[in-house]
Amino acid sequence: MIPRKLSRRSMVGILSLLALLAAGVAFAEPLPFPSLNIGVGTATKPNDIAVTIQIFILMTVMSLAPGLLIMTTSFTRISVVLSFLRTAMGTQAAPSNQVILSLSMFLTFFIMTPVWEQVNRDAYQPWKNQKISQEQAMERAVRPVRIFMLSQTREKDLALFVSLSKLPRPNNAEDIPTLTIIPAFMISELRTAFQIGFLIYIPFIVVDMVVASVLMSMGMMMLPPVMISLPFKILLFVLVDGWGLVISSLVKSFG
C-alpha cells in the first residue's frame, strides 16, 4: 500500500525519527542519538555516564514507540470499527484478531502515507543528508503529525484537555502542546469509532429482530434465534459488498 518512492530504508528511518519525536514529546526536549560501543569498563567521565543513560532511554522509547505511533495515527478508529463489525455480525472469532489487526495496520499505512511522505521529504531526508540539525528535524517531523491530529480532533475535546492542563488560553493551534493534542485526538477517535459502530449495528439488529419474531410466531421458542440469523446476516453482508462499504467509509472519514 506504500508507494514505491518511499523505500523500506526511508520508512525505517521515518519510524525511527517519529520514535525520537515521541521521546521528545515525553521528555519535553529532543532525545539525541547516542554513539554505541559494545564493551564493559569503568566510566571515568561524566559524558560516559550521560551516553549510557541516553542508550537506556532510547531503548525504552523504542519499546514504547509502536504504542505511541498507533495512538497518533488512524489505527485506533479502524481497529475499533472492525471489532464492532465482528461483534455485530456475531461471528465470534471470524475474522480473527490477527486478521483485524493486520488489516487495520495496512489501512493505517494507506491513510498515513501522505503524512509520512511529508515527514520523509521535509524532515528525514534533510536530516539524513546533514542539511538540518536533529532539533530542526524534530520540529519539521511533528508539524504534519499535529496537523493530521488536529484535523480529526473535535474542538470540544481539545478545549477539555486545554482546561484540564490549566494552560493559558491559546491564541491558535500552534500554542497548544502536543501532549495536550494527543489525548484529545484519542478520545475524538474513539467517539467517531463508536458512532460508526452504532450505524453498523442497526441492520444486523433488524435481522435479529425479524428472525426472532418469525421463530416466536412459529412457536419455535427453544431454537436460539442467533443460530438462524447468523447465515442471513452473512448473506446480507456479502450481497451489499459490506467489506467495501465499511473500508470505503473508514478511509473517507479521514478526508
C-alpha positions in Angstrom: 0.0 0.0 0.0 3.0 2.3 0.5 4.2 4.0 -2.7 7.5 2.7 -4.2 9.2 6.1 -4.0 9.1 5.7 -0.2 11.7 3.0 0.2 11.9 0.5 3.0 15.1 2.2 4.4 13.3 5.6 4.3 10.3 4.0 6.1 12.5 2.6 8.8 14.2 6.0 9.2 10.9 7.8 9.4 9.6 5.5 12.1 12.9 5.9 14.0 12.5 9.7 13.7 8.9 9.5 14.9 10.0 7.4 17.8 12.5 10.0 18.8 9.8 12.6 18.3 7.7 10.6 20.8 10.6 10.7 23.1 10.8 14.5 22.6 7.2 14.8 23.5 7.5 12.6 26.6 10.7 14.3 27.9 9.8 17.8 26.6 13.1 18.0 24.6 14.7 16.1 21.7 16.5 12.9 22.6 19.9 12.8 20.9 21.2 9.7 19.2 24.0 8.2 21.4 27.0 6.5 19.9 27.0 2.9 20.8 30.2 1.0 21.6 30.0 -2.6 22.9 32.2 -3.1 25.9 32.4 -3.3 29.6 34.5 -0.8 31.6 34.5 1.8 34.3 33.0 5.2 33.5 35.7 7.8 34.1 34.0 10.9 32.6 30.5 12.4 33.1 29.9 12.1 29.3 30.3 8.3 29.5 27.5 8.1 32.1 25.3 10.5 30.0 25.7 8.4 26.9 24.8 5.2 28.9 21.7 6.9 30.2 20.8 8.0 26.7 21.1 4.5 25.4 18.7 3.1 28.1 16.2 5.9 27.5 16.4 5.3 23.7 15.8 1.5 24.2 12.9 2.3 26.5 11.3 4.7 23.9 11.8 2.3 21.1 9.9 -0.4 23.0 7.1 2.1 23.6 7.2 3.5 20.1 4.6 1.2 18.5 2.0 2.2 21.1 2.8 5.9 20.8 2.7 5.8 17.0 -0.5 3.8 17.0 -2.3 6.3 19.2 -1.3 9.2 16.9 -2.5 7.6 13.7 -5.7 6.3 12.2 -5.2 2.8 13.7 -7.5 3.3 16.7 -10.6 4.2 14.8 -10.1 1.4 12.2 -9.4 -1.4 14.7 -12.4 -0.4 16.9 -14.8 -0.2 14.0 -13.7 -3.6 12.7 -14.1 -5.1 16.2 -17.7 -3.6 16.3 -18.4 -5.2 12.9 -17.3 -8.6 14.0 -19.4 -8.4 17.2 -22.5 -7.1 15.3 -22.3 -10.0 12.9 -22.0 -12.4 15.8 -19.2 -14.5 14.1 -17.2 -14.6 17.3 -13.6 -15.3 16.2 -14.1 -14.8 12.4 -12.2 -12.8 11.3 -9.6 -13.4 13.9 -7.8 -10.8 15.9 -4.7 -11.2 13.8 -6.6 -10.5 10.6 -8.3 -7.4 12.1 -5.1 -6.0 13.5 -3.2 -6.7 10.2 -6.0 -5.1 8.1 -6.0 -2.1 10.5 -2.3 -1.8 10.2 -2.2 -1.8 6.4 -5.1 0.6 6.2 -3.2 2.9 8.6 -0.2 2.7 6.2 -2.5 3.6 3.3 -4.1 6.6 5.1 -1.0 7.9 6.8 1.3 7.7 3.7 0.8 11.3 2.7 1.8 12.4 6.3 4.8 10.1 6.3 5.8 11.3 2.9 5.9 14.9 4.1 7.9 13.8 7.2 10.3 12.0 4.9 10.6 15.0 2.5 10.8 17.8 5.0 12.5 16.2 8.0 14.1 12.8 7.5 15.9 13.3 4.1 17.4 16.8 5.0 18.5 15.4 8.4 19.9 12.3 6.8 21.9 14.5 4.3 23.1 16.6 7.3 21.4 19.7 6.0 19.5 20.4 9.2 20.1 19.6 12.9 18.2 17.0 14.9 16.2 19.7 16.6 15.1 21.1 13.3 14.2 17.6 12.1 12.1 17.1 15.1 10.2 20.4 14.6 9.6 19.6 10.9 8.5 16.0 11.7 6.0 16.9 14.3 4.3 19.6 12.1 2.4 17.2 9.7 1.5 14.8 12.5 0.0 17.7 14.5 -1.9 18.9 11.5 -3.4 15.4 11.0 -4.4 15.0 14.6 -5.9 18.5 14.8 -7.9 17.8 11.6 -9.6 14.8 13.3 -10.0 16.3 16.8 -13.2 17.9 18.0 -12.9 21.4 19.4 -14.8 20.3 22.5 -12.3 17.5 23.3 -9.4 19.9 22.6 -10.9 22.5 24.9 -11.5 19.9 27.6 -7.8 18.9 27.8 -6.6 22.5 27.5 -8.8 23.3 30.5 -7.6 20.2 32.4 -4.0 21.1 31.8 -4.7 24.6 33.3 -2.8 26.3 30.5 -3.4 29.8 29.4 -6.0 30.2 26.7 -4.2 29.5 23.4 -4.4 32.1 20.6 -4.1 29.4 17.8 -3.3 25.8 17.3 0.5 26.4 17.4 0.2 27.4 21.1 -1.3 24.0 22.1 1.3 21.5 23.3 1.5 18.1 21.6 0.9 16.3 24.9 -2.5 18.1 25.0 -3.4 17.3 21.4 -2.7 13.5 21.7 -5.3 12.6 24.4 -7.9 14.9 22.8 -7.2 13.2 19.4 -7.6 9.7 21.0 -11.0 10.4 22.6 -12.2 12.0 19.4 -11.2 8.9 17.5 -13.0 6.7 20.0 -16.1 8.8 19.8 -16.1 8.6 16.0 -15.5 4.9 16.0 -18.4 4.3 18.4 -20.7 6.4 16.1 -19.7 4.3 13.1 -20.1 1.1 15.2 -23.7 2.2 16.1 -24.6 2.6 12.4 -23.1 -0.8 11.7 -25.2 -2.5 14.4 -28.5 -1.2 13.1 -29.0 -3.6 10.0 -27.8 -6.6 11.9 -30.2 -5.9 14.9 -33.1 -5.6 12.4 -32.2 -9.1 11.0 -32.1 -10.5 14.5 -35.5 -9.0 15.4 -37.1 -10.3 12.2 -35.8 -13.8 12.8 -36.7 -13.8 16.5 -40.3 -12.6 15.6 -40.7 -15.3 12.9 -39.5 -18.0 15.3 -41.8 -16.9 18.0 -44.8 -16.8 15.6 -44.0 -20.4 14.6 -43.8 -21.5 18.2 -40.1 -22.4 18.0 -39.1 -20.6 21.1 -36.5 -23.2 22.1 -34.4 -22.6 19.0 -31.8 -19.9 19.5 -32.5 -17.0 17.1 -28.8 -16.3 16.7 -28.3 -19.7 15.1 -30.8 -18.9 12.3 -30.0 -15.2 11.9 -26.2 -15.6 11.5 -26.4 -17.1 8.0 -28.8 -14.4 6.9 -26.5 -11.6 8.3 -23.5 -13.1 6.5 -25.6 -13.3 3.3 -26.8 -9.7 3.7 -23.3 -8.5 4.3 -21.9 -10.3 1.2 -24.7 -9.1 -1.1 -24.3 -5.4 -0.2 -20.5 -5.7 -0.5 -20.1 -5.0 3.2 -16.3 -5.0 3.3 -16.1 -2.5 0.5 -18.7 -0.2 2.1 -17.1 -0.3 5.6 -13.5 0.2 4.3 -14.5 2.9 1.9 -16.4 4.7 4.7 -13.5 4.4 7.1 -11.0 5.8 4.6 -13.3 8.6 3.5 -13.9 9.5 7.2 -10.3 10.8 7.4 -10.7 13.1 4.3 
